[in-house]
Amino acid sequence: MPLFAIIVAALAIGFEQLIQVKFGAMGVIAFVALAIGIKAKNSMIGGLGAVILVMLLAQSG
C-alpha cells in the first residue's frame, strides 16, 4: 500500500509540474481547485477549476 501511495503522489506531482510549465500559475490554481473540489465533493469549486482548465486549453489551441 505505501508503494501505491508513493506512485500516485509522484504522478500527481509530475502532472502538476506539467500543468505549471504549460499554463503557468493559473493552471496550477485551476488544477488545485479541481482536486480540492473532487476531494471535498464540492461541485462548485471542482467545476470552477474544470472551467478554468478548459478555458486555458482552448486558449492554447
N, C-alpha and C positions, 0 to 999 in steps of 0.2 A: 504493500500500500504506500509506503513512503516513496518508493521509486516512481510510482504513478503520479504522486503529487509533485515531485520534482520535475518530471517530464511536462506535466500540464503547466506548471509555473514557468518553465523555460519557454514553452511555446507561447504563452501569454505575453511574456516579456519581449520575445522576438517579434510577435505581431505588433505590439505597441511601438516598438522601435521602428518597424517598417512604416507604420502609420505616421509617426513623427517625422521621419525622413521625407515621406511623400507629401504629407498635408500640413506639416508644421504643428504649432501649438494648438490650433483649433481642432485638428484631427485627434489629438490626444484628449482634449476636453470632451469631444463628442464620443470617443471610444470609452472613456471613463464613465460618462453619463449613461451610455448604453449598458455597460457592465453593471453599474450600480442599480439601474432600473430593473434589469433582469434578476439580479440577486435579491433585491428588496421586493420584487413582484409589484413594482410601481410602474404602471404603463405610461404615465405622463413623462417621467424622467427618461425611461427607455425609449419612448417614441421621439422625444426631443433629440436624444443622442443619435438615433437612427436617421432622423430627418437631416440633421447637420451633416452626417456622413454621406448621405445620398446627395446633398447639395454640393459637397466637396468633390465627390466622384463625378457628378455631372459637369462641374466647372472645369475639371482637368481633362475631360474627354473631348 
